[in-house]
Amino acid sequence: MSAVLPAAKSGEVGAQRIAFVVMLAFFILGPLVMYPVFLMKVMCFALFAAAFNLLIGFVGLLSFGHAMFLGTAGYVCAHAAKVWGFTPELAILAGAAAAAALGLVTGLLAIRRQGIYFAMITLALAQMIFFLCLQAPFTGGEDGIQAVPRGRLLGLLDLSNVWNMYGTVLVIFVAGFLLIYRTVHSPFGQVLKAIRENEARTTSLGYNTTRYKLMAFVLSAALSGVAGATNALVFQLAALNSVHWSMSGEVVLMNLVGGLGTIFGPVVGAFVVLAMENYLATLGFWITIVQGAIFVLCVLAFRRGIVGELGRLMRKPI
Amino acid sequence: MTEIFGIPVQAFMGQLLIGLINGSFYALLSLGLAVIFGLLNIINFTHGAQYMMGAFVAWFLLNKTGMGYWWALVVAPIAVGIVGVIIERTMLKQLYKLDHLYGLLLTFGLALIIQGLFRNEYGSSGLPYSIPSQLTGGQNLGFMFLPNYRAWVIVFSLVVCFSTWFVIEKTKLGSYLRAATENPELVRAFGINVPRMITVTYGFGVGLAALAGVMAAPIYSVNPLMGENLIIVVFAVVVIGGMGSIMGSIVTGFGLGIIEGLTKVFYPEASNTVIFIVMAIVLAIRPAGLFGTQK
């Protein structure tokens, strides 16, 4: 997938700084006009989508099974908080660690093939995780893990208060977002982009491309895990829909709508897709039809996505 | 009663039969995917939805026009194939110059639309479709009871698979197809209409999916979601076999059906996941797939 992101130049950094401030202001002031729980969901999924974008946008790998990291981390976090009595920060870390470990195993298998095969392999592995979650004793099957306690952050801050929870999610989201931004613009990120453009040539320059791809995959899995674990705490629920293939499709849709390979695209895409779901919730199954139609429309006529088009108009990648 | 590995023969054979039935569908569907992929370089995510549409066409024919199973075997593949041709002409055609992943995303979107529309209209409980009168009943083989319809499905899908293999590998038409898979520009230079060949190939692959759908209708009920999870299993089958060889798709399809059936006998908890586990093992040992060549 071709994406436009050459090495950052001074003007582009300026545009990206402005965009970052706008984003931050949006999530700080957002609760004045929107439900805080909805915005927390947006932030969790924005982080999930940005972690996914790290692979598709900057390494050129389309994972069609990213829900397995989101869902697994959600289950582990919920179990740790509810059964083992972990504090929220440890529960989230446990979820992220589980997702990273799963990312290591599935990544080792999936990066052995490229392109379409990579997509099919990740989808199939995620389906296997779905069945494991359906059958495993600790996940609660169809019911999921309900009434997960939010607990006290570091033993001090009571997260059952919505504003404490909101602030925590905001900090987690911004930290994750900046980590991805930093990764993309680091020497490591440059190698990833080189692999996307021409893997054979990158190998010939002496880089072990397999190891780079695996590291990117594990990082993406771990950050998806942070998103999934946080989401489980917000909704106090870990359920099967977060490991289902339709969730993997949804994160692809968020990136497609926002703009593949852009910095802010996943955030915009997550907001648009979730807002649409909220708005169309009463329509039942029409939601999948609308989502499918957006897929088709984006692929045929709007491949740059919202942020990609904006960046093109401004002549600066954002 | 005789036993095999401590399992009664009848239970063993029953699961083996179910495995062969599932294998027939895996083989037919992965064959269609492989044929489409060979020429279009697109992995057709709509395949599961098109399989479901085949079953629905059979149901429509029976309930609205009174045309039975045998008519459906002919009409459904053609009808769904025509829908496929329209999709190829209007949408997929525009994507050939782009990254192949866009084809996957487009067909995924189409699958969501088609499955959503059918679910809106018919719910998700499924509609009954009875076995054609000529194939009801069964044979007592002494060690097991073999329903006629199931025997028919296995035999007929083998016939379809091997006919497809024969056409592609042994006829002149097939040689054009294989040549166009290798080098479309050169084949065009010889005066062969490659774009039309691509359209017909997609229509044919989709028709195979619809044919599988008609055959499945009397076994599983006609259900808007019948293709949804199946297609993911078929993807795993395709990864295991590798899409390079037609015979490979057929052998892998049946083989994995049997493995899945046997897993139901010996360790039922893993029957949902065994194909994915096989896929992981194959990837670890032979990443290109059993019959594939890594490009």
Interface residues (C-beta under 8 A of the other chain):
Chain A: M1 S2 L62 F64 L109 A110 R112 R113 G115 I116 Y117 A119 M120 I121 L123 A124 L125 Q127 M128 F131 L132 L134 Q135 W245 G249 V252 L256 G284 F285 W286 I287 T288 I289 Q291 G292 A293 I294 F295 V296 C298 V299 L300 R303
Chain B: F37 I43 M91 Q94 L95 L98 D99 H100 L101 Y102 L104 L105 L106 F108 G109 L110 A111 L112 I113 I114 Q115 G116 L117 R119 N120 N229 I232 V233 F235 A236 V238 V239 E269 N272 T273 F276 I277 M279 A280 L283 A284 P287
